[in-house]
Amino acid sequence: MMAGLHVFKQLAALGTRDQMLSNEERKVVQLVNTLALVTGGFAITIGPVLYFWSGELKIFIPAMIEATLFAIVLLLNYYHRHTLAASVMIATQNLAAVYFGMMFSQRAPIQLLTLCLVSVTLFVFKRRALRITGIIVAFLCLVILEFNDFTNIVQPILFTGLQQHLIRWLAMVVILLLNVIIVLFYVTQNDQQTTALKHASHYKSLFLRETNHDINNPLNVIYGILQHYLPQAEKPDQPSVEVSPGHIRTMYAATRSIIDVVGNVLLFSKIEAGNYDKIEVSEIAVHSWLGEITEMYNELAGAKQINISLKIAAQTPAIIVSDRVKLTRIISNLLANAIKFSPNGADIRLEAGVGEARLQLKIADRGKGISPEKLKNLFDSPFVSERNDLIEGTGIGLTIVKQLTDTLGGTIQVESAPGTGTTFTLRIPVTVPEMRQVAETVMPGEAISRFPNKSVLVVEDNPMSQMIANMHLKRLGCAPIRFAATGKEGMLQAREQVPDLILLDIQLPDCNGLELLHILKSDPLLREVPVVVVSGDNSEDLSRQMLDSGAAGYITKPIELKALSNLLSSYFG
């Protein structure tokens, strides 16, 4: 009995391992298989019995054909032809209802089966055209059966009185069982959706509370430090304020933390929506890339007197090819996690190497470790309860790490125990190009006055963003630097004195950046001027749209000096 049930479950699950299917679609495939198995099973068992009673091959042969068609349904689902499988199943059910309804006449309530098939059609098909077709076919079958009962064009098979009652009961059992399967499917699906909505509502509230906390804490740090210096800055005879280097590092760490939180929230929403699975490969200079990440997070770790050491294996190639953005996000989240749970004064190790066409990364901390219970579901739960006074995170960082690692075709392992720290080991497929000379990456400290006498027009309406752009461009040696707060003003200034570069905000009071970009690229005087779009939206779709429309580059706010320097160097050398 148990073995038979196991076989039934395996057959009902045929085709559900298709990776292209959603969970809901897998359930529909399972419903189609179940209905095919149940109805086909009855055809195989009841058909011979009725043939034995009547001696009529016109019962036995159609019953075997029906069973064969239901077996084909299973085969189609196995080969991932799910829509065709559902269509064959419903068509077979309708044909069987019409044929056997005529053979048994009013002795069996076959008409009830056509009503059942309307429900099946609505559950199985999502496309409106298929649903309407299925309903029309079921209605036509009902009309044909009623018309034949009235006219007796097709003569029913004659049975004894006892046989007629047995056929009637068998038909009712089959129809009742099919209805039970459909109702159970609906109830189960409804219960699961209700539970999912309750969980979603709960996690939404928790998510908002966690995010609010994670942003407020570092903001309070920045606000508190600035309050300390504000009285000095407000003195009319005080042209400058001496700021403690420790306070600068602390504010940088707090700001970096806010940027990471916001970035993770946006990225998590994209992953949840299934919009972040495209891989964009580029060449990565391993030493400078990892050096930049380590340098940035050492600034963040400095607030806790933590040192991050970088060790790159001797045989590591200078260049690898992979998705730089996703790899950077993976390492950033793991380093932020290590800083968060490490005690003051601890060390964190970042080790890297390439072997067998795989990038191996190891990030080890000396934090309090993770209990075996939490280790089991480390990447599943989007929230964590542990807190840190300065380094914040919504708890979605490790979930993002796992998702991005899977997207890149890699693996991640965790070794941890309470009191011993935690080590994350990643192995991600990469391509190693042929050896060639690699230009050294220029660090931001070397970028001062790199672009002297290069004029820049900044089209930006936000005064604070103007100030940051001005500060960065001056440090890079650009001059003169002009500002326009609207698209119209930007066009007037650009035509009056053609700049070497235009920094264009995506959102302006009188137009959006895309509209102004089109105008700039259609102007004979300005079409050759490189336009770098600046936006707070890190969407890949928007970035691609801007680049396809003629933008020379796309950088996100807050503008980082290093990113701006690298972008300008590609045009001004």
C-alpha positions, -999 to 999 in steps of 0.1 A, spaced: 0 0 0 27 24 10 48 15 -20 18 22 -43 13 56 -27 50 64 -32 47 55 -69 16 76 -72 33 106 -57 63 102 -79 41 101 -110 21 131 -98 54 150 -95 65 144 -131 77 177 -147 76 197 -114 114 199 -113 115 222 -142 136 252 -130 117 276 -152 84 270 -132 72 291 -103 59 273 -72 23 280 -83 30 266 -118 45 234 -102 13 229 -82 -8 232 -114 14 206 -131 9 183 -101 -29 189 -103 -29 180 -140 -9 148 -133 -31 138 -104 -63 142 -124 -48 122 -153 -37 94 -129 -70 92 -111 -92 93 -143 -68 71 -162 -67 46 -133 -105 44 -133 -105 39 -171 -81 10 -168 -100 -7 -139 -136 0 -147 -134 -4 -185 -127 -41 -184 -154 -46 -157 -180 -30 -179 -168 -49 -209 -172 -81 -190 -208 -72 -181 -218 -60 -216 -194 -78 -240 -192 -45 -258 -158 -35 -273 -171 0 -278 -167 4 -240 -134 -14 -236 -114 1 -266 -124 38 -258 -115 32 -221 -81 20 -231 -76 49 -255 -86 73 -227 -61 57 -203 -34 60 -231 -41 97 -236 -38 103 -198 -4 85 -199 6 108 -227 -3 137 -204 22 125 -179 48 121 -206 42 156 -219 47 171 -184 79 150 -180 93 167 -211 81 202 -198 53 206 -224 30 218 -196 4 238 -216 1 210 -241 -2 184 -213 -30 204 -196 -48 209 -230 -47 171 -238 -59 163 -203 -89 186 -205 -97 176 -241 -96 139 -231 -119 145 -201 -144 163 -223 -143 137 -251 -147 109 -225 -176 127 -209 -195 131 -242 -187 95 -254 -195 76 -222 -224 100 -214 -240 88 -247 -232 51 -240 -247 52 -205 -274 78 -212 -292 90 -181 -281 60 -161 -249 79 -151 -248 117 -142 -219 124 -167 -233 159 -172 -219 168 -137 -184 160 -150 -187 189 -175 -193 213 -147 -163 200 -129 -142 205 -160 -150 242 -160 -133 245 -126 -103 225 -138 -100 249 -168 -99 280 -146 -73 265 -123 -50 250 -150 -49 278 -175 -38 314 -168 -42 328 -203 -76 342 -209 -80 328 -243 -74 292 -231 -98 297 -202 -126 309 -225 -119 281 -249 -121 255 -221 -154 269 -208 -169 269 -243 -159 233 -249 -173 222 -216 -206 240 -223 -208 224 -258 -202 190 -243 -231 196 -219 -254 207 -248 -244 176 -269 -252 153 -240 -286 169 -233 -295 169 -270 -287 132 -274 -307 124 -243 -336 142 -258 -333 127 -294 -316 94 -287 -296 97 -320 -268 76 -304 -284 46 -287 -271 37 -252 -258 3 -243 -284 -19 -225 -276 -31 -190 -296 -50 -163 -312 -30 -135 -285 -39 -110 -258 -30 -135 -274 3 -142 -274 12 -105 -238 1 -101 -227 22 -132 -246 52 -117 -228 48 -84 -194 43 -100 -199 74 -121 -208 94 -90 -178 82 -71 -155 92 -100 -171 126 -104 -171 131 -66 -134 122 -63 -124 146 -91 -144 174 -74 -127 166 -41 -93 168 -57 -101 201 -73 -116 216 -41 -86 203 -20 -63 220 -45 -82 253 -42 -83 251 -4 -46 242 -1 -36 270 -25 -58 295 -7 -45 285 27 -9 288 15 -15 322 0 -32 334 32 -2 321 53 22 338 28 4 371 31 4 369 69 42 362 68 47 390 43 28 415 64 48 404 95 81 407 77 72 440 61 66 455 95 98 439 109 117 450 78 106 487 81 114 487 118 148 472 113 156 495 83 145 525 103 167 515 132 197 507 109 196 541 93 187 562 124 216 549 145 244 560 121 225 592 114 224 600 151 262 595 152 267 620 124 241 644 139 258 642 173 293 649 160 280 679 138 262 693 168 296 693 186 311 715 159 281 736 149 286 763 176 322 769 164 310 771 127 284 797 136 309 822 151 312 851 126 349 854 133 356 817 128 365 811 91 373 774 96 367 747 122 394 722 133 378 687 132 392 657 150 405 630 126 387 604 147 354 622 142 360 623 105 366 586 104 335 579 125 313 600 103 327 583 72 320 549 88 284 559 97 278 574 62 292 542 45 269 522 67 239 541 55 249 537 19 253 500 24 219 497 41 201 516 13 219 497 -14 210 464 2 174 473 5 172 483 -31 191 452 -42 170 429 -21 138 442 -36 153 435 -71 163 400 -62 128 393 -47 112 405 -79 136 383 -100 151 413 -117 188 409 -108 198 376 -124 216 390 -155 254 386 -154 274 416 -168 310 405 -172 340 427 -175 378 425 -169 388 429 -132 423 438 -121 423 415 -91 450 433 -69 437 468 -73 401 458 -71 405 439 -38 428 466 -26 402 493 -31 375 472 -13 399 465 16 409 502 19 373 513 19 362 489 46 393 495 67 380 531 70 347 516 82 364 492 106 386 520 120 357 531 141 361 499 161 399 497 158 396 467 136 421 459 110 413 441 77 443 423 62 444 413 25 463 383 13 463 374 -24 479 340 -34 512 343 -53 499 325 -84 467 346 -87 464 360 -123 464 398 -127 431 398 -146 399 378 -143 366 382 -161 334 381 -141 306 404 -129 325 430 -110 294 446 -95 280 414 -80 314 402 -68 319 436 -51 285 434 -34 292 399 -21 326 409 -6 312 441 8 283 424 26 306 397 41 331 424 53 304 445 67 290 414 85 325 406 99 330 441 112 296 441 127 301 410 148 338 414 156 349 429 190 369 462 191 405 457 182 400 424 164 415 414 131 396 403 99 413 384 71 404 386 34 422 359 14 419 354 -24 432 331 -50 423 317 -84 425 280 -93 407 257 -117 389 287 -132 374 296 -99 379 326 -77 383 315 -41 376 341 -14 379 335 23 367 361 49 375 352 85 367 371 117 372 366 154 337 374 164 314 356 188 306 330 162 273 314 152 254 287 170 246 255 151 209 263 152 214 296 134 239 282 111 213 259 95 192 288 83 218 314 80 210 324 45 172 318 47 162 343 74 162 379 61 166 393 96 191 390 125 186 400 161 222 408 170 230 445 171 260 467 170 261 503 181 277 517 149 278 492 121 243 485 109 225 462 85 190 452 78 199 415 82 194 409 45 231 410 37 238 373 39 206 365 20 219 388 -8 253 371 -7 237 337 -12 215 348 -40 243 366 -59 267 336 -54 240 313 -68 235 337 -97 272 335 -106 272 297 -103 293 296 -72 292 280 -38 295 293 -3 305 275 29 304 287 65 326 274 94 317 288 128 312 279 164 303 301 194 334 319 206 357 310 177 347 334 150 333 327 116 349 319 82 330 323 49 346 305 19 333 312 -16 342 295 -49 329 314 -80 336 305 -116 357 331 -135 374 333 -168 412 340 -169 422 358 -201 456 355 -218 485 371 -199 492 407 -209 505 439 -194 480 455 -170 479 492 -163 481 502 -127 449 516 -112 454 552 -101 444 558 -65 423 589 -57 452 606 -38 471 608 -71 441 622 -90 445 658 -78 450 683 -107 449 654 -132 425 673 -155 436 709 -154 417 734 -176 389 709 -183 357 728 -180 326 710 -166 290 720 -166 270 705 -137 232 704 -144 219 698 -109 191 715 -89 201 703 -54 225 727 -37 240 700 -15 247 678 -46 262 709 -63 285 714 -34 297 678 -34 302 679 -72 321 712 -70 343 698 -42 352 666 -61 358 684 -94 381 710 -78 401 682 -62 404 667 -97 417 700 -110 388 708 -133 382 744 -142 361 763 -148 331 746 -131 297 760 -138 262 751 -125 227 751 -139 196 743 -118 173 735 -147 174 718 -181 166 751 -199 194 769 -180 218 740 -187 212 742 -225 217 780 -225 250 778 -206 262 748 -227 255 767 -260 270 799 -246 303 782 -237 307 746 -248 321 726 -218 345 697 -220 321 675 -199 285 677 -187 274 662 -154 236 657 -157 212 649 -129 184 625 -138 157 646 -122 153 683 -129 125 707 -121 115 713 -157 124 680 -174 140 646 -168 176 638 -176 167 615 -205 148 643 -223 177 667 -219 202 640 -230 182 636 -262 182 673 -268 220 675 -261 228 647 -285 206 662 -313 223 696 -310 251 699 -337 271 721 -313 269 698 -283 265 663 -296 302 655 -292 304 667 -255 305 637 -232 275 636 -208 278 617 -175 244 610 -160 242 612 -122 213 595 -104 203 581 -70 188 551 -88 212 522 -93 189 503 -116 207 485 -143 178 491 -167 180 528 -162 218 528 -166 215 508 -198 188 531 -211 209 562 -205 240 546 -221 220 535 -251 207 570 -255 242 585 -258 254 590 -222 292 587 -218 288 573 -183 264 567 -154 273 571 -118 251 569 -87 247 592 -58 264 598 -35 292 605 -60 325 588 -50 357 606 -58 373 575 -71 345 566 -94 344 601 -108 381 601 -113 381 568 -132 353 580 -154 370 613 -163 403 596 -170 386 575 -197 379 607 -216 407 631 -206 434 606 -200 
